[in-house]
Amino acid sequence: MSTKDPFALLLEIQELSLRNAKGLPQRRAVEDIWSGVGFSLGSKHYVSPLGEIAETMKMPRITRIPKTRNWVVGIANIRGRLTPILDLGRFLLRHPSQASSRCRILVIEEEELTRGLLVDAVHGMQRLSEGTFSRQVREVPETIFPYVRGSFRRGDEDWTIFNLKALIAQDAFQQVALETATAL
C-alpha cells in the first residue's frame, strides 16, 4: 500500500475541483420594492402603506346613526369593536362611493380607535418599484391633495400614495356629529 503525502493529496483534490467547477451564477440587479394596499375612489387608483391598513373587508351590517354628517354611513361591529363606517368618496369628493359589489372597507386602527373607510374598490397588495416613485402627481382632486405623498408608475397606470394617517388626524374628519341649535 502506497502512502501519498497529505499535502500532495490536497493539491490533487484542489486541481480536480477547479477543473470540474461550474461558474458562479450571474449577479442580478435587485429592485427595491414598495408595498401597499391599492384602492379606488372613482376612477383614480390610490395606494396606502401596508402599516396604515389593518384589514380590508366587504361591507358589514351597518346601523345608521342619527344626526351625523352625510359621509357617516353608520356603525358596525367589527371583531367585537364598534367601528364607525365613513364614506371616503363622499367626504373627499362630495359624491358617495359607488354602491356595488366591488365596494370595500379599509379598516384603520389608530391608537384605541378603529375606523372603517368605504372605498369604491380594493385592489389588494401592490408591489411597486421604488425606481418609478415621483413626488409629482397627476390629476388629483384638490380635496385629496393634502393627503398625497407622491406616486408610483406601473405601465400606463399611476398609483397615488394616500396618507390615511394624515386624513384621520384632521379635525374635519373627526367631527362627525351635526351641529344642532339649542333653544334657550
C-alpha positions in Angstrom: 0.0 0.0 0.0 1.5 3.3 -1.0 1.0 6.4 1.0 0.8 9.8 -0.5 1.9 13.0 1.1 -1.2 14.6 2.6 -0.3 18.0 1.1 0.1 16.5 -2.4 -3.3 14.8 -2.0 -4.9 18.2 -1.1 -3.3 19.8 -4.2 -4.7 17.0 -6.3 -8.2 17.5 -4.9 -7.9 21.2 -5.5 -6.9 20.7 -9.1 -9.8 18.3 -9.7 -12.3 20.6 -8.1 -11.1 23.6 -10.1 -11.3 21.6 -13.3 -14.9 20.4 -12.7 -16.2 23.6 -11.0 -19.1 25.4 -12.6 -19.1 29.2 -12.8 -20.9 31.3 -10.2 -24.4 32.4 -11.2 -24.7 35.8 -12.8 -25.4 38.6 -10.5 -28.9 40.1 -10.9 -29.8 43.6 -10.0 -32.1 43.7 -7.0 -35.0 46.0 -7.4 -36.2 47.9 -4.4 -40.0 47.3 -3.9 -42.5 49.5 -2.0 -45.6 47.6 -0.8 -49.0 49.0 0.0 -52.8 48.3 -0.3 -54.3 49.6 -3.5 -57.8 51.0 -3.7 -60.0 53.2 -5.9 -62.0 56.3 -5.4 -63.9 57.0 -8.6 -61.7 56.1 -11.5 -58.4 57.0 -9.7 -56.0 54.4 -8.2 -54.5 55.1 -4.7 -52.2 53.1 -2.6 -51.5 53.4 1.2 -48.6 51.9 3.1 -49.3 48.4 4.5 -48.9 49.6 8.1 -51.7 52.0 7.8 -54.4 49.5 7.0 -55.3 46.7 9.5 -57.5 44.8 7.1 -59.9 45.1 4.1 -63.4 43.6 4.2 -66.7 43.5 2.4 -69.4 45.8 3.7 -70.6 44.6 7.1 -74.1 45.0 8.6 -74.4 48.7 9.5 -76.6 50.6 11.9 -77.3 54.1 10.9 -76.5 56.9 13.4 -78.9 59.9 13.5 -77.7 63.5 13.5 -74.3 62.7 11.8 -72.7 64.1 8.7 -73.8 62.7 5.3 -70.5 60.9 4.9 -71.0 58.8 8.1 -72.5 55.6 6.8 -73.1 54.2 10.3 -71.6 52.0 12.9 -70.7 48.3 12.6 -69.4 45.6 14.9 -66.0 44.5 13.5 -64.4 41.8 15.5 -66.2 42.8 18.7 -65.4 46.5 18.3 -67.9 49.2 17.4 -66.5 50.8 14.4 -67.7 53.9 12.6 -68.0 53.4 8.8 -67.2 56.6 6.9 -67.6 57.1 3.1 -64.3 58.4 1.9 -65.7 59.3 -1.5 -68.5 61.5 -0.1 -66.1 63.1 2.5 -63.3 63.9 0.0 -65.0 64.1 -3.4 -68.6 65.2 -2.4 -70.1 62.2 -4.1 -70.8 58.8 -2.4 -68.8 55.8 -3.2 -70.4 53.6 -5.9 -72.8 51.2 -4.4 -71.6 48.0 -6.0 -70.3 44.5 -5.1 -66.8 45.9 -5.5 -67.1 48.4 -2.6 -64.9 47.5 0.3 -64.0 48.8 3.8 -60.4 49.7 4.7 -60.1 49.1 8.5 -57.8 51.6 10.1 -56.6 51.2 13.7 -55.0 54.2 15.3 -54.3 54.1 19.0 -57.5 52.9 20.6 -59.8 53.9 17.8 -60.9 51.8 14.8 -62.5 53.3 11.7 -63.8 51.8 8.6 -63.3 53.7 5.3 -65.7 52.9 2.5 -64.0 52.9 -0.9 -65.1 52.0 -4.4 -62.8 49.0 -4.8 -59.8 47.4 -3.2 -57.0 46.1 -5.5 -55.1 44.1 -2.9 -51.4 44.4 -2.1 -49.5 46.4 -4.6 -45.7 45.8 -5.1 -44.4 48.9 -6.8 -40.9 49.6 -8.0 -39.3 52.4 -6.0 -37.5 53.4 -9.2 -40.8 54.7 -10.5 -41.6 56.9 -7.5 -42.2 60.6 -8.2 -43.2 63.4 -5.9 -45.2 64.7 -8.9 -48.8 63.5 -9.1 -51.3 63.8 -12.0 -54.9 64.8 -11.9 -55.5 64.6 -8.1 -58.6 66.4 -6.9 -57.8 69.4 -4.8 -59.6 67.9 -1.7 -57.3 64.9 -1.8 -54.1 66.7 -2.5 -53.2 67.4 1.3 -53.1 63.6 1.8 -50.9 62.8 -1.2 -47.2 61.9 -0.7 -46.3 61.2 -4.4 -47.0 58.4 -6.8 -45.7 55.3 -8.5 -45.9 54.4 -12.2 -46.6 50.9 -13.4 -47.2 50.5 -17.1 -49.6 53.2 -18.0 -51.2 53.5 -14.5 -50.4 55.9 -11.8 -50.7 54.8 -8.2 -51.1 57.9 -6.0 -49.8 57.4 -2.4 -52.6 58.3 0.0 -51.6 59.0 3.6 -54.6 57.7 5.6 -53.0 58.7 9.0 -52.9 62.3 7.8 -56.6 62.1 6.9 -57.8 60.7 10.2 -55.8 63.3 12.1 -57.8 66.1 10.5 -60.3 67.9 12.8 -62.8 68.0 10.0 -62.7 64.2 9.6 -63.1 63.7 13.4 -66.2 66.0 13.6 -68.9 63.5 12.6 -71.9 64.9 14.6 -74.2 67.6 13.0 -74.2 70.8 15.0 -77.7 71.4 16.4 -79.0 74.6 17.7 -80.2 74.5 21.3 -83.2 76.5 22.4 -82.8 78.7 25.5 
